[in-house]
Amino acid sequence: MSVSMIRVTYLIETPGDPEAMAAKIAADQSTGTFTELPGETEAVRARHAARVESVEALEPARQPALPQPDQTGPFRRARVVVAYPLESIGVDLAAVMTVTLGGVFAARGISGIRILDIALPPEFASYPGPQFGIEGSRTLTGVAQGPIIASIIKPSLGLTPAETAAVVQTLCDAGVDFIKDDEKMMGPAYAPLQARVDAIMPVIERHADRTGKRVMYAFGISAADPDVMMRNHDHVLGAGGNAAVININSIGIGGMAFLRKRSGLCLHAHRNGWDILTRHPGLGWDFRPYQKIWRLLGVDQFQINGIGAKYWEGDDSFVQSFADVTTPIFSDRDRALPVVCSGQWGGQAFETWRRTGQTLDLMYLGGGGIHGHPGGAAAGVRSIRAAWRAASEGLSAAETAAENADFAAASAKWGNAGEATAASPSSGRGSGSR
C-alpha cells in the first residue's frame, strides 16, 4: 500500500556534512530528538519518521548565509528532498507550516537553509482554492480576452471618501477594467472602509448604467480580527461590490481560511512583508512553495511585481513567479490570476509578453503609469492598451511609439521606446504603483 507523503525541497548550507544535516532535520522534525528514546521503536519510525529521499551536492559558498563565528569556508551546500508521512502531520496547512516549513530554521549546525518547493499529496485538494481565479476574474470584469487593465488609487493615503470617489470616476471614465485600494488603505479615521464603500459604489453603478461596463473595485478589508474583516466583507458585498484586497501575511493563514469559507468576493492578494522571507538567497522561502499555500487557501488574484519593477525584485524572479501562480497544483481551477504590478507603464508590456509565454491571461496594474501620464489618466490607459495590442501583434516599442501618440508621450517621460525593459515611473511623490 502506498503511503501519502509531503515532500519538501530544501537548500541546505552547512560547514559540516549536508547529508548528515538533512538526516538531522528529518529526525528532529518527526520522531527524533538529541538522544535515543525508548519509545522511538522501529515500528514508530517506519510509520512516522521523515526520511531523506535525495541529496544533490551544489557549489559550496565562500561566505555563510548566517554568521558563523570562528568558522571559515567553504560552506557546503546541497539541494535536499525530505519526505514527511501525511499520517504524521495531517491535512492541515498550519501543521504543514509548523513541521516542514518552520521548525527547520531552528536547526543547530546550519549556516543557511531555504524552502525551495513543497509537493503536497492529493489529499490537500480538499482545500477550496480560488473561488474565481482567472476565468472568474474575466467574467467579473467583462474582459473576455486580452489583459485586464487595472489601476490603483493614488495618492495611496490621504484622500477622503469623497476625494477617492472622484479619482474612481476619473479612472472609470479613462476606461480601466479594475481599480483597487492601495494595500496600506484599510480603515483610517479620515476614510473608514464603510464610508469609502458608500462613496465609491454609486460611482461604479452610475458608470455601469451609463456605459454598460461595470468596473471591478477591490476594497481593502483586511483586519487583525476575523470578525471585523467579515463585517468589512459583508458591507462591500451588500453594497454591490465584488472584490477585496487582502494583505495575506498580515491576516495569516487562519484569517485567510476563515474569510474564504464565508466569502462572496474575489480575493486579490497583496504579499507585503513577503520580501523579508525571500530577499536573502540562502535563507527563507522561494515564491513557489509560498504561493501554493495561499492559492489552496483561496487567493484569486496574486500581485507578483513585474518587468523593470520599481522594487528590488529582478525580472527573472518575476517571470518565475508568473509561471508559479499559473501552474496547476491539482487542477486548472486552482490557478490564480497573475497581477503584473510595481512601476508598470506600457513600456514593459513588450518584454512581459515575450517572457511570460505570450499569454494575455494577466492583470496589468498601473498606478503612476496611468495617473502620471502627461496626457492624463485616459491617455495613460490608452497607451497601455496600445502597447499590449502592439506586443501581441509582434511590433516593437519603437514601432508603437511611432504610430501611437499616447504611447510616445509615455515613452518620452519614462523610458526609451527602443528598450525592451524600460524605466519605471517610480520617481516623484505618489507616482509609483504596487
N, C-alpha and C positions, 0 to 999 in steps of 0.2 A: 504494500500500500504506500503510495507516495505521500510525503509529508509536506504541507504548505510551509514555505519559508519566506521570510522578509530578508532580502539581500541588499546590503548597503556597501557601496564602494567608497573607500576612504583613500585619501592621500596622506600617508604617514611619513613623518620625518623624525629621525632619532639618531643620537650619537652611538647607539647600540645596534642591535640586530633587528631590522624591521619585521622579520618573520616571527621572532620571539615577542616583539611588541604587539603584533597582530594577535598572537595566541593569548597574550595577557589581556588585551581588550575583550576578546571573545569570552574569556573566562570571567573577568570582572563584571561584564555586563550581562551575564547569565547566571550560572550556578556557582562560580568560584569566588574566592577571596584571596587574602595574602597567605593563607596557610591551609593545610589539609583539614577537611571536615568529615566527621564520622557519618553525617547524613548524606554526603555527596557520593552516593554509590554509583556504580557503573550504570545501573538502571536509570537513575535520575539523570546522569549525564547524557545517556543515549536519547532520552526523551526531551530534555530541556536545555542542554548546553548549546551555546552558539558554537559554530565551527568556522575555521578559516578555509575558504574554498580556493583562493588563489592569492599569490604574492608576485607581483611583477616589479622587478627592480628598475629604478629610474636613475637618471643622472644625479649624483649627490649635490648637496648645496654647500657652498663655502661658508655662508652665514646662516645661522639658525633663524627660523621664523619667530621663536621666542628666545629671549636672552638666556644664555647658558653659562653661568659664572664658572670660570676656571676650566672651560672646555673649548677646544678649538676643533675646527672642521677637519675633514669633511663630515657633513651630517648626511647620513644615508636616507634615501627616500624610496618609497615603494607605493604602487597602487595595489590596494588590498581589497578583496571582497570577503565580507563576513556574512554568514547566513544565520539568521535567528529563527528558531521554530515558532511558527504562528501560535501554537498552543501555549507557549510561554508568555506571550505578550497580549494576544487577543486582537480583535478588530477595533482598536481604539487608537485614534491618532495621537492623543495625549500620551498614551503608554508608549507608542512607537517613538515619539519625540524624546521621551524620558530615557528609554532604554538604549535606543540605537543612535540617536542624533544629538543627545545632550550629554549623557554621562561620559562619553569618550573623551571629552575635553579635559576631564579631571585626572586622566591617567598620568602617573609619575613616569618620567623617563622619555616622554615625547618632547621634541623641540618644535614640533608643528603637526597639526592634523586638520584636515579639511574634508567635508562631506561632498563627494563628487556626484553621487546618484543614489537613488533608492528604487528598488524594484519590488512592488507590492503584489502579493498573490491575488487571485480573482475574488477572494472574499471581501476585499476592500471596494469592490464595485457596488457594494450596498450603500456607500455614501452617495448623497444626492447629486453632487456635481453641479454644473451650471444649469440654472433654470431656463435661461435664454440663450447664452452663448453667441456664436457667430450668426446663425440663422435668425434667432430671436431678436438680436440687435438690428439686423436688417429689416425685419418686419416692423419693429417699433419705430425706427427712423424713416421707414418708407423708402429706403435706398436698396433697391433690388440688386444692383450691380455697381461696381466701382467702389473706390474708397469712401468711407463715411467721413465727411469733412466736419471737423469739430473745433470748438474754441472754448475759452475759459474766461471767467470774469476777471478783468483787470481794472484797477489795481486789486491785488489779492485781498487786502484788508483795508477797511476804512469807509466803504460805501454803505450808506443807509439802505433799508429795503427799497425805498422809492428810487434811489440812485441806481441800485442794482437792476431794478426793473427797467430803467431807461437804457442801460447797457444791453440788457436782454433784447429789448426792442430793436436796438441798433444791429445786433448780431442776427436776429431773425430776419430783418429787412435785408441784411447782407447776403443771406442765403445759406447759412450753415445748417447742418443736419443735427447737430448735437452741441449742447452747452453744458458746462459743469462749474460747480463751485470749486475754488482752489481748496486743496486738502486742508489748509490752515483755517478755512472758514467752516465753523461748526455752529456755535451758538453764542457769539459775543453779545454783550449787553446792548451795544448800539444797533445790532442787527440780528435779533433772535431768529432761530430757524422758522418758527411758525409765522412770524411777520414777513420773512423773506418769501416763504411759500405763498402766502396770501397776496403779496405784491406781484410775484413773478408769474404764477399760473394764469391769471387773467390775460397777461400779455401773450403767453403761449396759446391760449384758447382763441383770443381775438385774431391772432396771426393765422391760426388754422382755419377759422371761419372765413377769413378774407381770401386766403390763398389755396386752401386745401392741403397745405403741408403742416404737419404737426411736429415741431422741433422737439427733440428729446432733451430734457433738462435733468441733470443729476445733482441732487441736493446733498450737502454734507450732513449726514445723520449720525455719524459716529459719536459714541459716548462710552464712558467707563462703565456705567450702569446699564446692563442689558434692557432693563425695563424702560429707562429713559430713551434708549436707542429705538426700542419698539414703538414708543409713543411718537417719536420723530417720524419713524417709518409710516405709522398709521396716518399721521397728519398729511404727509406727502401723498400717500395713496388716496386718502379721502378727498384731496383737492384735485385729483385727476392726474397726479404725477406718475411717472413710470420708471424712474431711475434714481439711484443714490450713489454717492461717493463714499467708499468705506476705507478707512485707514486701518488696514488689516493688522499691522503689527501693534497698533495701539489698542485694538479691541481684543486681540488674541484669538486663538483657535476656538475657545469655548464661546466667546461672543459671536464669532462668525457662524458657528454651528447653530447657536440659539436663533440668530437672525434668519439664516437660510431656511430653517424649518418652518418659519412663520411668514416668510417674505413674499410679497407680490410685486416687488420692484426688481429691475435689472441692476445687478450689483457691480459697480465699477471700482476696481481695486487700485488704491494708491499704496505703494510699498515703502513710504517714508520710514526711515530707520533701518531699512534693509542694508544700506551701504556699510554700516559698521560690521555687519555679518560677513561681508564678502570682499572688502577692498584689499585686504592683505592676501596675497596669492597662496600663502602657506597655512592660513588659518580660516576658520569659519565654514561657509557653505558656498557651493556653486548655486546658480539660479535654478538649475534643472530639478534637483530634489525639492527645493523650497517651493517652487510654483506648483508642483504636483500636489502638495498638501493643500494649498489654498484652492486649487481647482476642484479637488474632491470635496472640499467643504462648501463650494458653491459660487466661486468667483465667475462672473460672466464676461467681464472686460478687464484686461490686465495692462496697466501702464508699464512700459519697458524701455523708456528713453528712445533714442533714435540716432540716425546717422548725423555726425557732426554735432552731437548734443552739447548743451552748454555746461553740463556737469562732467565729472571725471571719467565716466564710462566710455571706453573705446568702441569703435564701430564693430569690431569682431565680436565683442561681448553682446552688443545689441542684436546682431544677426543670429547668434546662438540662442538668445532669449526668445527671439521671434519664432525660431524653429521649435523651441521647447514648448511654448504655450499653444502651438498649433498641432503638435504631435499627440495623437490619442493616447490616453493611459489605458483605458479599457475599450472605448468605442469613440466614434466621431462626435457623439453628443457631449463628451466631456472636454472638448476643445474650447478654449477661451478666445475671445476676440482680442488680437494684439492691438494695443493703443500706442502708436508711434508719437513721441512727445519730446519735450525738452529743447526749446530753442528752434523749433521747426518752422520753416517757411517753404515756399515752392522749390527752392534750390536743391534741397536734399531728396526730393521725390525721385530723381533720376537714379541716384545710387541706391536708394531704398528699393526701388523697383528691381534693379539689377541684382541686388544681393539677397533679396528675400524670396527668390524663386519666381519672379514676375507674377506675383499674385496681387489682387486688389481686395482680398479679404482682410481689411485692416481699417482701423480708425486713425485718421491723421489729424493730430491735435495741435493747432497753432494758437498761441496766446499773443505774444508780441508780433509774430509773423502775420497776424491778421489785424490786431488793433493798431500796430505801429506802421502799417503800410503808408507811404506818402500820400496815396490817394484815398485813404480811409479804409474802414473795415470791409466794405463791399469790394473794393479793389483788391484787398488782401485775400478775400475768399476767391475771387475770380482768378487771381494769379496762381493760387494753389491748385484750383481745378484745371487751369490751363497746363500747369506743369505735369500733373498726373495724366492728363489726356495725352500730352506730348510724349511722356516717358513710355506709356503703354503702346504708343504708335511708333516707337523707335527713334524719335527725334532727340537731339541733344539739347542741353540747356541753352547753348548759344543760338541754336536754330529757333528755339522757343522765344527767346528774348527778341530776336529779330522780327518775329511776327506777332508778338503779343505785348502791348504797351504796359499792361499791369505787371506782367512778369518782368519786363525790362526795368520798370521802376523799382521793383523789389530787389532785383539783382544789383542795380546801381547802389542801393542802400546797404545791402547785407553781404554781397559777395560777387565774385567773378562768375558770370554765367557760363564760362567755359570750364569751370572746375566742377568735377563730379561731386565732391564733398565741399559744400560752400560754407562760409562763415555763418554762425547762428546769430540771431538778433538778441544777444544777451546783454549788450551794454545799454546803459540808460535805465533810470528808475522805472520799475514795473514793466519792462519791455519783454522779458522772457516768459516762457511757459513751461510748466512741468508736464 
